[in-house]
Amino acid sequence: MIMKPPVAQKRPKIFTHHGQDRTDDYAWFKDKNWQDVMRDPAKLDPEIRAYLEAENKHTTAWSNDNVDLRNDLLAEMRGRIKEDESTVPARDGDYEYATRYEPGGQYPIFTRRNTAGLETVLLHGDKEAEGQSFFRIGGCIHSTDHKMLAYAVDLNGSERYDVKIRDLESGHNLADSLPDASGSMAWAADGETLLYTILDENHRPYRVMRHTVGDTVINDAIVYEETDPGFFLGLGKSQSGRFLEISAYDHTTSEVHLLDARNPNGDLHVVAPRDTGVEYQVAQIGESLFINTNADGAVDFKIVETPLSNPGRENWRDLVSHEPGRLIRTLLEFKNHLVRLERIAGLPRIIVRHVDTGAEYPIEFSEDVYELSLIPGYEFETDILRFTYSSMTTPSQTYDFNILDQSRDLRQEQEVPSGHDPAAYITRRLSATSHDGVDVPISLLYHKDTPLDGSASVLLYGYGSYGMSMPASFSTNRYSLVDRGYIYAIAHVRGGTEKGYGWYLDGKLQKKQNTFLDFIAAADHMIEENLTRPGRIAIHGGSAGGMLVGACANMRPSLWGAVVGEVPFVDVLTTMCDTDLPLTPPEWPEWGNPIESAEAYKYIKSYSPVDNVTAQAYPPMLVTAGLADPRGTYWEPAKWVAKLRALKTDTNPLYLHTNMTAGHAGAAGRFDRLEEVALVYAFLLEVMNAA
């Protein structure tokens, strides 16, 4: 059914910065009481709601016409999921803790087994979610004495959680209810004290609170308060269990405070006061701290050792020196060993180091393109390291690695119930030359029978912000495209850290355009390699990846066959000038501060997707949003679509779908999420096949 798209009213609002006026016709999409909307989406201004629902109706009219295709996609993707999947149990004292799903279940079930093998359900996600339009568990941790369970629940997608406490002996919740939490929690050693972070009115985690089980929330004490709106707070626990760790951080600077877990009413001790541009992460073993840091010009990070009793910068001693091009990502500590995950030439590597002798070795793997993840357990005095391995063709494998004899035990391999033959697919890596001569890696996945004669369709995915690497890992959903002849490609553009921290630095602030030009170079290279041709490349990105595809749609619209932006960050300049929004002050180190800097204002304006929509032909586009999204707020994609409708000169389809009961991550249920993937894939298959 062909339905005329809605047309948003223009209500010009003028913003002035650095003597420049900028007109925003759709600023009214931002509800003046947006903080209340994040808490309760029902409070959205009726006029704004009417517009979003009109856009949804327009999208639904199209999607109803391809319901058979979406149902086929759903059946395929669901058929690749093991419905009773579970994690490998993790031992903690006399118990083994695990997460599993029931057949047909949408939400995780948290369990434990005792030494006799008797399973107890600690938290049943499906039962907890009954009657809720949205439900997500943001964290679930048991107390040190195994008697209590703290868990955080989000009922609207806003990432503003309520923390509940359950008595595991009775199986019932206590009266304790801790609102406005961020989901970050840690138990003290006494099993009665819980530390948790709370959000301010602008949705920033700014306080660490101390709660005593059974007490009322009004009596909770402030352990730490962050007064700089540019810093967020995180909360964790050392692997040894000896310390509670409070981290204050933005995108370039961090500061860690330690609290003795045996004395949660005691004083905090800062490891090293924040120093702009210096990041660090700590691992405590015995009376030493091992710190992963970029201090002293260690762009790709180094590891230093310092005494726990006096951990300041003046006592940091290099243990693993800085090596350009080898990015040390994270540390995992054990009683006798320090394990690090690093990345060299775009590939991850695990290194095991003996603390006393300094002897170290890598864990070897055979494939050319793969992904690794360390899995922290509950035990500190152990010689078993758990990690996962996968590639774009190899399902995820969970290993227990014996640090002493270097043997590995395959504990679990991801099952694909409908079948998967890795030999039927090919994964490889290409290298594209960007505008300034820099080589950009591209990871490819395709069926061995896909013709490589320029006729194939490509789905090119990218992100390129915040130093996040895009893993070349296994994803069952992609095969619904790959089995239909698509080449799935990931462009590892600057702004990530695939080629070291410098790769990130070269894709941020005044170098942000490199991210977009790298992405375009990746597309051009695949055309030069005769893998595809112009107009046969669909581009896909979410959040800051939505900014990437939005900018590229403005820059080279004829190159793309379709554009998908999921919860996209596209109104960059307006957002970075709005100090009330959750992420604005903390993200100035990423994009620049256009309020203070005329240079940053001009540069952001040069690429911000909303500000650069022009009267030209655009490819077919599908845009998604989440009403309660605190990260990529709903009004950004709405403004983008409205401006595109007003200016674009083509008749290609343009759809906006806003999830009215979810936030940034979309639907929370594992099968509900497939509905959203099926919508995207059906759109791609329809418009690309019509091209």
C-alpha positions in Angstrom: 0.0 0.0 0.0 1.4 3.4 -1.0 0.9 5.9 1.8 1.8 9.6 1.6 4.5 10.3 4.2 3.8 12.8 7.0 5.1 16.3 6.7 6.3 18.0 9.9 5.5 21.6 10.6 8.4 24.0 10.4 8.7 26.2 13.5 12.0 28.0 13.1 14.1 28.6 16.1 17.3 30.5 15.9 20.5 29.6 17.8 23.4 32.0 17.9 27.0 31.0 18.7 30.2 32.9 17.9 28.2 35.5 16.1 26.6 33.0 13.7 22.8 32.4 13.5 21.6 28.9 12.8 18.0 28.1 12.2 16.4 24.8 13.4 13.0 24.3 11.9 12.3 21.2 14.0 13.6 22.1 17.5 10.1 21.7 18.8 10.5 17.9 18.5 12.5 18.0 21.7 9.9 17.9 24.5 10.5 20.8 26.9 10.1 18.3 29.8 12.3 15.6 28.2 13.7 14.5 31.6 10.1 13.6 32.7 9.6 11.7 29.4 12.7 9.7 30.1 11.2 8.6 33.4 7.7 8.1 32.0 7.3 8.1 28.1 3.5 8.6 28.6 4.3 12.2 29.5 5.4 13.0 25.9 3.8 16.1 24.5 0.7 14.9 22.5 1.6 16.9 19.4 5.1 15.4 19.3 3.6 11.9 19.9 1.1 12.5 17.0 4.0 13.2 14.6 6.0 10.2 15.7 3.0 7.9 15.5 2.2 9.3 12.0 5.8 8.3 10.9 5.3 4.9 12.5 2.0 4.5 10.6 3.8 5.3 7.4 6.5 2.7 8.1 3.9 0.1 9.1 2.0 0.6 5.8 5.2 -0.3 4.0 6.2 -3.2 6.3 2.7 -4.7 6.0 3.4 -5.2 2.3 6.5 -7.4 3.0 5.2 -9.3 6.0 5.9 -12.6 4.3 9.6 -11.7 3.8 9.9 -10.5 7.4 8.3 -13.7 8.7 10.8 -15.7 6.6 13.7 -13.7 8.1 12.3 -14.1 11.6 12.0 -17.8 11.2 15.5 -18.1 9.9 17.1 -16.0 12.6 15.2 -17.7 15.4 16.1 -21.0 13.9 19.8 -20.2 14.5 19.2 -19.6 18.2 19.5 -22.4 20.7 16.4 -21.6 22.7 17.6 -23.2 25.9 21.1 -21.7 25.6 23.1 -21.1 28.8 26.5 -19.8 30.0 29.3 -22.0 31.3 28.9 -22.1 35.1 31.3 -19.9 37.1 32.5 -21.2 40.4 32.4 -19.0 43.5 33.2 -21.0 46.7 30.6 -23.7 47.2 28.4 -22.6 44.3 28.4 -22.3 40.5 26.6 -19.4 39.0 25.1 -19.4 35.5 22.6 -17.7 33.2 20.3 -19.7 31.0 17.1 -19.3 28.9 14.0 -21.5 28.7 12.7 -22.5 25.2 10.5 -19.6 24.0 11.8 -17.4 26.9 12.7 -13.8 26.1 14.8 -13.0 29.2 17.7 -14.5 31.1 17.2 -16.8 34.2 20.0 -16.4 36.8 20.8 -19.7 38.6 23.2 -21.4 40.9 24.1 -25.0 41.8 25.5 -26.2 45.1 28.1 -28.9 45.5 25.4 -31.6 45.3 24.4 -30.3 41.9 21.0 -28.9 43.0 20.0 -25.9 40.9 18.2 -22.9 42.5 16.6 -20.2 40.3 17.7 -16.8 41.8 16.0 -14.5 39.3 13.6 -15.6 36.6 13.6 -12.9 33.9 10.5 -14.1 32.1 8.4 -14.1 35.3 9.7 -10.7 36.4 8.8 -9.3 33.0 5.2 -10.4 33.0 2.8 -7.5 32.3 5.6 -5.1 31.3 5.8 -3.5 27.9 9.5 -3.2 28.4 11.9 -5.0 30.7 15.6 -5.2 31.0 17.9 -6.4 33.8 20.8 -4.1 34.0 22.9 -6.0 36.5 22.6 -9.0 38.8 25.2 -9.7 41.5 25.2 -11.9 44.6 26.7 -10.9 47.9 30.0 -12.3 49.1 28.3 -14.6 51.6 25.8 -15.8 48.9 22.8 -14.8 51.0 21.6 -11.7 49.0 21.0 -10.8 45.4 21.0 -7.2 44.1 19.5 -6.6 40.6 18.7 -3.5 38.6 15.5 -3.3 36.5 14.7 -0.8 33.7 11.0 -0.7 32.7 11.0 1.8 29.9 14.4 1.7 28.1 15.7 4.9 29.7 18.6 3.2 31.5 17.3 4.7 34.8 17.1 1.6 37.0 15.5 0.6 40.2 17.7 -1.7 42.3 16.0 -4.5 44.2 17.4 -6.8 46.8 16.4 -10.5 47.2 16.9 -12.7 50.2 18.2 -15.9 48.6 17.3 -18.1 51.5 13.6 -17.2 51.3 13.6 -16.3 47.6 11.6 -13.1 48.3 12.5 -9.5 47.7 13.1 -7.3 50.7 11.4 -3.9 51.0 14.6 -2.2 49.9 14.1 -0.3 46.6 16.8 2.0 45.3 15.5 4.3 42.5 17.3 6.4 39.9 20.2 4.0 39.7 22.6 3.6 36.8 22.8 -0.1 37.2 26.4 -0.1 38.5 26.6 -2.0 41.9 29.1 -3.7 44.2 28.7 -5.7 47.5 31.0 -5.0 50.4 32.6 -8.1 52.2 30.1 -8.1 55.0 27.2 -9.1 52.7 25.0 -6.4 54.2 26.4 -3.3 52.5 25.7 -2.4 48.8 27.3 0.4 47.0 25.5 1.7 43.9 25.6 4.7 41.6 22.6 7.1 41.0 21.8 9.5 38.2 21.2 13.2 38.4 18.3 15.0 36.8 20.2 15.1 33.5 20.8 11.4 33.6 24.4 11.4 34.5 25.8 9.0 37.1 27.2 11.4 39.7 27.0 9.8 43.1 28.0 6.5 44.7 25.7 5.6 47.5 26.0 3.2 50.4 23.0 1.1 51.4 22.5 -1.2 54.3 20.3 -4.2 53.6 16.9 -3.7 55.4 17.3 0.0 55.8 15.3 2.7 54.0 16.8 4.5 51.0 16.5 7.9 52.7 19.3 6.7 55.1 21.7 5.8 52.3 25.0 7.7 52.6 26.9 9.5 49.9 30.3 7.7 49.5 31.5 9.9 46.6 30.0 12.7 44.5 31.3 13.9 41.2 30.9 17.6 40.8 32.3 17.9 37.3 29.4 17.3 34.8 31.9 16.2 32.3 32.7 13.1 34.3 30.7 9.9 34.8 31.1 7.4 37.6 31.6 3.7 37.4 31.7 1.1 40.2 33.3 -2.3 40.5 35.3 -4.7 42.7 38.8 -5.9 42.4 39.3 -9.5 41.3 40.7 -10.4 44.7 37.6 -9.0 46.4 39.7 -6.8 48.6 38.7 -3.4 47.2 35.7 -1.7 45.9 36.7 0.5 43.0 35.1 3.9 42.1 36.1 5.3 38.7 35.5 8.8 37.5 36.1 9.2 33.8 35.4 11.0 30.5 36.7 9.9 27.1 40.3 11.0 27.8 40.9 11.1 31.5 40.3 8.8 34.4 40.7 8.7 38.2 40.3 5.6 40.5 39.4 5.6 44.2 39.8 2.4 46.3 37.6 1.5 49.3 38.5 -1.4 51.6 35.7 -3.9 51.0 35.9 -5.1 54.6 35.3 -1.5 55.8 32.7 0.1 53.6 32.3 3.0 56.0 36.0 3.8 55.7 37.9 6.4 53.7 38.4 6.4 50.0 42.0 6.4 48.7 42.8 7.9 45.3 45.3 5.9 43.2 46.4 9.0 41.2 44.6 12.3 40.9 43.1 13.0 37.5 45.4 14.6 35.0 43.8 15.7 31.8 44.6 13.2 29.0 45.8 10.5 31.3 43.8 7.3 31.5 44.5 4.3 33.8 43.0 1.0 34.9 44.1 -0.8 38.0 44.6 -4.5 38.9 45.5 -5.4 42.5 47.7 -8.4 43.3 49.1 -8.7 46.9 50.6 -5.4 48.0 51.0 -4.1 44.4 48.9 -2.3 41.9 49.4 -3.1 38.2 48.2 -0.2 36.1 47.4 0.0 32.4 48.0 3.6 31.4 48.8 6.0 28.6 50.8 8.2 31.0 54.2 9.7 29.9 53.2 9.7 26.2 52.4 5.9 26.1 49.9 6.4 23.3 49.1 2.7 23.0 49.4 2.2 26.8 51.9 0.5 29.0 51.7 -1.4 32.3 53.3 0.0 35.4 53.7 -1.4 38.9 53.3 0.7 42.1 53.0 -0.1 45.8 49.5 -0.4 47.1 50.5 1.6 50.2 51.7 4.6 48.1 50.3 4.3 44.6 50.8 7.8 43.3 52.4 8.7 39.9 55.8 9.3 41.5 56.0 5.6 42.3 55.0 4.2 39.0 57.6 1.8 37.6 57.4 0.5 34.0 56.7 -3.2 33.9 55.6 -3.7 30.3 56.9 -0.7 28.3 55.1 1.2 25.6 55.3 -0.4 22.2 53.8 1.8 19.3 51.2 -0.2 17.4 50.5 -2.6 20.3 47.4 -1.4 22.1 47.0 -2.9 25.6 43.2 -3.0 26.0 42.6 -4.5 29.5 44.0 -6.4 32.4 42.7 -9.4 34.3 44.5 -10.3 37.5 45.0 -13.6 39.4 47.0 -14.4 42.6 50.1 -15.4 40.6 49.5 -14.1 37.1 48.6 -10.9 35.2 46.7 -11.4 31.9 46.4 -8.7 29.3 44.3 -8.4 26.2 46.1 -6.4 23.5 45.6 -5.6 19.8 48.2 -5.6 17.1 47.5 -4.9 13.4 43.8 -5.2 14.0 44.0 -8.6 15.7 43.5 -9.3 19.4 46.1 -11.2 21.5 46.1 -12.7 25.0 49.3 -12.5 26.9 49.9 -14.3 30.2 52.5 -13.0 32.6 53.8 -14.6 35.8 53.9 -11.9 38.5 57.0 -13.0 40.4 59.3 -14.1 37.5 58.1 -11.7 34.8 58.0 -14.6 32.3 55.2 -14.3 29.7 53.7 -16.0 26.7 50.9 -15.5 24.1 48.0 -17.8 23.6 48.1 -18.8 19.9 45.3 -19.0 17.3 45.3 -20.1 13.7 42.7 -18.1 11.8 43.6 -14.9 10.0 40.6 -12.9 11.3 39.1 -13.6 14.7 37.9 -12.0 17.9 38.8 -12.7 21.6 37.2 -11.7 24.9 38.4 -12.3 28.5 35.7 -13.5 30.9 36.4 -12.5 34.5 35.2 -15.1 37.0 34.7 -15.0 40.7 37.9 -16.7 41.7 41.2 -15.0 42.3 43.3 -17.9 43.6 43.1 -20.0 40.4 45.2 -21.0 37.5 42.3 -21.2 35.1 41.7 -18.4 32.6 38.4 -18.3 30.7 38.0 -16.7 27.3 35.9 -16.8 24.2 37.0 -17.1 20.6 35.1 -16.6 17.4 35.5 -15.4 13.8 33.0 -14.3 11.2 32.6 -17.9 10.2 33.3 -19.7 13.5 30.6 -19.8 16.2 31.7 -18.6 19.6 33.8 -21.0 21.6 34.3 -20.7 25.4 37.6 -22.1 26.7 39.1 -22.8 30.1 42.8 -22.3 29.7 45.3 -23.8 32.2 47.9 -21.1 32.8 50.5 -23.6 34.1 50.6 -26.2 31.4 49.0 -24.1 28.6 46.3 -26.6 27.8 42.8 -25.5 26.9 39.5 -27.1 27.5 36.6 -26.3 25.2 33.8 -25.8 27.6 31.1 -24.7 25.2 30.6 -24.1 21.5 27.8 -21.9 20.2 25.1 -24.2 18.7 23.3 -23.2 15.5 20.2 -25.5 15.6 19.3 -24.9 12.0 22.8 -25.9 10.9 26.0 -24.0 10.1 28.9 -25.2 7.9 31.9 -22.9 8.3 33.4 -24.4 5.1 30.6 -22.9 3.1 31.7 -19.4 3.9 34.7 -17.2 3.4 36.1 -14.5 5.7 39.0 -12.4 4.7 40.5 -9.0 5.2 41.1 -6.3 2.6 43.0 -3.0 2.9 41.7 0.2 1.3 43.8 3.3 0.8 42.1 6.3 2.2 42.3 9.9 1.0 45.6 10.6 2.8 47.3 7.3 1.9 46.4 5.5 5.1 45.4 1.8 4.8 42.0 1.0 6.2 41.2 -2.7 7.1 37.9 -4.2 5.9 36.6 -7.6 7.2 34.5 -9.6 4.7 32.1 -12.4 5.1 30.4 -14.1 2.1 29.2 -17.5 0.8 31.7 -19.4 -1.2 29.3 -19.4 -4.1 28.7 -15.7 -4.2 29.9 -14.4 -7.5 32.8 -11.9 -7.2 32.2 -10.2 -10.5 30.8 -6.9 -9.4 27.2 -8.0 -9.3 26.9 -8.8 -5.5 25.2 -6.5 -3.1 27.2 -5.4 -0.1 26.1 -4.4 3.4 28.9 -2.2 4.7 28.9 -1.6 8.5 30.9 0.9 10.4 31.1 2.8 13.7 34.4 4.7 14.2 34.0 6.6 17.5 35.0 6.5 21.2 37.9 4.2 20.4 35.6 1.2 20.0 36.8 -1.6 17.8 34.3 -3.4 15.7 34.9 -7.1 16.3 35.2 -9.6 13.4 33.1 -12.0 15.4 30.3 -14.5 14.7 26.8 -13.3 14.3 24.0 -15.6 13.3 21.7 -12.9 12.0 24.1 -11.8 9.2 23.6 -15.1 7.4 20.1 -14.2 6.4 21.8 -11.7 4.1 24.9 -13.7 3.3 22.9 -16.7 2.2 21.0 -14.4 -0.2 24.2 -13.4 -1.9 25.2 -10.4 0.1 28.8 -9.6 1.0 28.9 -8.5 4.7 31.7 -6.0 5.3 33.0 -4.2 8.3 35.1 -1.1 7.7 37.5 -0.6 10.5 37.7 3.1 10.2 39.6 5.7 12.2 37.9 6.6 15.4 38.1 3.0 16.6 41.3 1.4 18.0 41.7 -1.5 15.6 45.2 -0.3 14.7 46.1 1.2 18.0 45.1 4.2 20.1 46.5 6.5 17.4 43.8 5.1 15.1 41.3 6.6 17.6 43.1 9.9 17.9 43.1 10.3 14.1 39.3 10.0 14.0 38.2 12.4 16.7 37.9 16.2 17.3 39.4 18.1 14.3 40.2 14.8 12.5 36.7 13.4 12.6 36.3 13.7 8.8 38.9 10.8 8.5 36.2 8.5 9.8 33.8 9.3 7.0 36.5 9.4 4.3 37.9 6.0 5.4 34.4 4.5 5.1 33.9 5.9 1.6 37.4 4.6 0.7 36.4 1.2 1.9 33.4 1.3 -0.5 35.4 2.6 -3.4 38.0 -0.2 -2.8 35.4 -2.9 -3.0 34.2 -1.5 -6.3 37.8 -1.4 -7.6 38.2 -5.0 -6.5 35.1 -5.8 -8.6 33.2 -7.1 -5.7 30.3 -4.8 -6.3 29.4 -1.6 -8.0 28.0 1.9 -7.2 24.4 1.7 -6.0 24.8 -1.9 -4.8 26.3 -0.9 -1.4 24.0 -0.5 1.5 25.4 1.2 4.6 24.4 0.5 8.2 25.4 2.1 11.5 23.9 2.7 14.9 24.3 5.5 17.4 27.6 7.2 16.5 27.7 4.8 13.6 24.4 6.5 12.5 26.3 9.7 12.4 28.9 8.0 10.1 26.3 6.8 7.6 24.4 10.1 7.8 27.5 12.1 7.0 28.4 9.7 4.1 24.8 9.9 2.8 25.3 13.6 2.5 28.8 13.4 1.0 28.4 10.6 -1.6 24.6 9.8 -2.0 24.9 8.2 -5.4 27.4 5.6 -4.1 24.8 4.0 -1.8 22.0 1.7 -2.7 20.4 2.1 0.8 21.1 3.7 4.2 20.1 2.4 7.6 20.6 4.5 10.6 19.6 2.9 13.9 19.1 5.3 16.9 21.5 7.6 15.1 23.5 10.5 16.6 22.9 12.9 13.7 22.2 16.4 15.2 25.8 16.7 16.5 26.1 20.4 16.6 22.8 21.1 18.4 23.5 18.4 21.0 27.0 19.5 21.7 25.7 23.0 22.4 23.0 21.7 24.8 24.7 21.4 28.2 21.6 19.9 29.8 21.7 16.6 27.8 23.3 13.6 29.5 26.2 13.1 27.2 27.1 16.6 26.2 29.8 17.7 28.7 31.4 14.2 29.0 31.6 14.1 25.2 33.3 17.4 24.5 36.7 15.6 24.6 35.4 13.4 21.7 33.9 16.0 19.4 35.1 19.4 20.7 33.2 22.1 22.7 31.4 24.2 20.1 30.2 26.6 22.9 33.7 27.6 23.9 35.5 27.1 20.6 34.6 28.8 17.3 36.9 26.4 15.6 35.1 23.3 17.1 31.7 24.9 16.2 32.8 25.4 12.5 34.2 21.9 12.2 31.3 20.0 13.8 28.9 22.1 11.6 30.9 20.9 8.5 29.9 17.3 9.0 26.9 17.1 11.4 24.4 15.1 9.3 21.3 17.2 10.1 23.2 20.5 9.3 24.4 19.2 6.0 21.2 17.8 4.4 20.9 19.5 1.0 18.5 19.6 -1.9 19.9 16.5 -3.7 18.8 12.9 -4.4 19.3 10.5 -1.6 19.1 6.7 -1.6 16.3 4.8 0.1 16.7 5.2 3.9 15.4 3.6 7.0 15.8 5.3 10.4 15.0 4.0 13.8 14.6 5.7 17.2 13.7 4.8 20.8 11.4 7.2 22.7 13.2 6.7 26.1 16.7 6.8 24.6 19.0 8.9 26.8 21.9 8.6 24.4 20.7 9.2 20.9 17.6 11.1 21.9 14.4 10.4 19.8 14.3 13.9 18.4 17.6 13.6 16.6 16.5 11.0 14.1 13.0 12.7 13.9 14.6 16.0 12.9 16.9 14.3 10.4 14.0 12.6 8.7 11.9 15.7 8.7 14.6 17.8 7.1 15.4 15.1 4.5 11.7 15.0 3.5 11.7 18.7 3.1 14.8 19.0 1.0 15.6 15.7 -0.9 14.8 15.8 -4.6 14.2 12.1 -5.2 11.1 9.8 -4.7 13.0 7.1 -2.9 11.4 5.7 0.2 12.3 7.2 3.6 11.0 5.6 6.7 11.2 6.5 10.4 10.3 3.9 13.0 10.3 5.0 16.7 10.0 2.3 19.3 7.5 4.0 21.7 8.3 1.6 24.6 12.1 1.3 24.4 15.4 3.2 24.5 18.8 3.1 22.9 19.2 -0.6 22.7 15.7 -1.3 21.2 13.6 -4.2 22.3 15.0 -6.0 25.3 13.6 -9.5 24.7 15.9 -11.7 22.6 13.2 -12.6 20.1 11.6 -9.2 20.2 14.9 -7.8 19.1 14.8 -10.1 16.0 11.7 -8.2 14.9 13.7 -5.1 14.6 16.5 -6.9 12.7 14.0 -8.4 10.3 12.6 -4.9 9.6 16.0 -3.7 8.6 16.9 -6.7 6.5 13.5 -6.7 4.8 14.1 -3.1 3.9 17.5 -3.8 2.5 16.4 -6.8 0.5 13.4 -5.0 -1.0 15.1 -1.7 -2.0 18.4 -3.3 -3.2 16.6 -6.0 -5.3 14.5 -3.2 -6.9 17.7 -1.2 -7.8 
